[in-house]
Amino acid sequence: MDDRNENEVSELQDSVAPENLPTPLNDVEFFLRLRDLVRTEYLWKWDADAEDAKTIIKAIQRSLKSSGGFRLVGDIEVEDDLFDLRLWLEEPLAFTLGDVDVMLLEALALDLGRGTLFVREMTRTGLVYHILSFGEGRARQLQINVIGPRMQQIRDLGTLTVSSVDSFSA
């Protein structure tokens, strides 16, 4: 083999050595990097007193009331261009984190096909969802804390096991 080719292979191997690879990110850090990228490309400013922010807050409240499964705790606040809300999980048929994910997406009427990113983060009280939706030239970020004893069970157990019944009568 040619010395030149061996040197190129050696340089290539050195460039992909573990110390040269980027450090892995957790999901929330990755989400925040994507959020910052979207912030630079889309209009982002949200003020709690502005009419457009109030319209979004009312739409979220309406969606939550009509869908069920969650109860809004406190008010929806806009802080640092971020819509922050706390939800109490009321749905007794939610057994897994995936169930809560789907319920939340339906409750907020989010369309994943229109440029929506979300990541969930385990906390002591339940889950925090970071949701970024962008499109129509304007991006918005929701931070949703999902709490409640039911949420705590799902979070702690991962999945809830239901005992099976061997026989039943009709």
N, C-alpha and C positions, 0 to 999 in steps of 0.2 A: 504494500500500500504506500502511496505517496506520502512523504512527510508533511506536505502542505495540507492534505486532507485530514491527516491525524491531528494536526494543530487546530484545524477548524472544528473538528469533532470535540476536541478537548475544550476549546473555548465555548462551544455550545453547551457542553455538559456543565462547565463552570457557571455559565449564566443561568442555568436552571437548578443550580444547587439549592438545597433547602434554605440556606441563609439569604439567598437572593429572592426567594418567593415572598409575595406579600403576606402579611399575617392575616389569618382568617378573621372574619368579622362575625359578630352575632347578628341575628335578624334585625334587631332594632337599630343597630349602627348602620347596617346596610340600607334600611328604610330611610334613615335620616340623611344619608348621602344622596339617595334618589330624590328625596324631598327637596334638598338644597338645589339639585339640578333642575327640578321642575320650577322652583322659585325663580331661578334666573331666566327661564323661558316664558313663563306665564305671569299675568298680572296676579298679585298675591295679596295686597293690603286689605285687611278686614278690620273695621272699627266697630265696636259694640254699639255705638250710637248711630251708625249709618243705616239708611233704609234698606240697602241690599242685604246687610247682615241680619237685620230684624226679620226680613222676609224669609231668609234661610232658617232662622231659629223657629219661626212659626210653622214652616213646612216640616221641620224635624219633629216638633211637638205634635202636629196633626198626624204624621205618619206613625209615631209611637202610640198615640191613643187609638188609632183605627186598627193597628195590627195586633195588639195584645202581646202577652208574653213578657213584656218589660214594663216597668213603671219608672217614670222620670223622678229622680230624687233631686230636689233643689231646682235651681235655674240653669239654663244653658248660658255659659259665659264665653265671651270672646276675649282672649288674652294673648298677646304676642301673635296676632293673626291666626289664632288657633281656637276652634270651637271645642269647648271642654264641657262634657256632660257626664253625669253619673246615672246609671240605670240599675234598678233592682230586678233580678231575674225572678219572675213569677211562674214561669211555665213548668208544670210538674212533669211533663213528658220529655224534657231535655235530659238525656242521659250521658252525652259525650260533649267534648269541646267542639266537635264538628257540628253537632246539633245547634249549639249556641251560635256558632259562626253563621250558619244558614239563617237562623231566626233573626239575627242582627242585620244581615244583609237585606232580608225581606222587610224587616221593620223600618229600615231607613230608605227602602226603595232604591238601593244602589245597583247600578248596572256595571258589572265588572268589564263588560265589553267596551265601555266608553272611556277607558283610561282611569281605572281605579286600582290602587295598590293598598293592601292592608297587611298588617302584621299584628300578632297578639303577643302580649308579654305577661307572664305569670307574676302575680304579686301576692302579698300575704292575705289580702282581702278578697282576691278573685282574679280577674283578668283586666288588662288594659289593652284596648284595641287602638292602634294608630292607623287611621284611614286617610288616604290622600286621593281625592278625585280631581281630575282635571279634564278640561274640554271646554269648548265654546270660549276659548281665550282667557279663562279664569280658573285658578286652582284654589282648592280649599282643603284644609286638614281638620279632621275630627279626632279628638282624643276621648275615648269612651271608657269609663270605668264600669265594669259589670260586677256587681256585688250581690250578696244575699246568702243565706244558709244553703240554698240549693246549689248556687255557684260554687260555694266552698266545698261541698261534697264532690261535685264533678271535678274540681281542680285537684283535690287531695287524692281521690281514688283513680283518676284518669278515666275510668268508665265505671258505671254503676252496674253491679251484677244483680240480676233478678233471679230468684230461685225458681226452679221449674216445678211444675205440678205433674205428678205421674198419672193421675187419673182425675176425671171430672165427669159429672153427669149433666145431661141436658134437660 
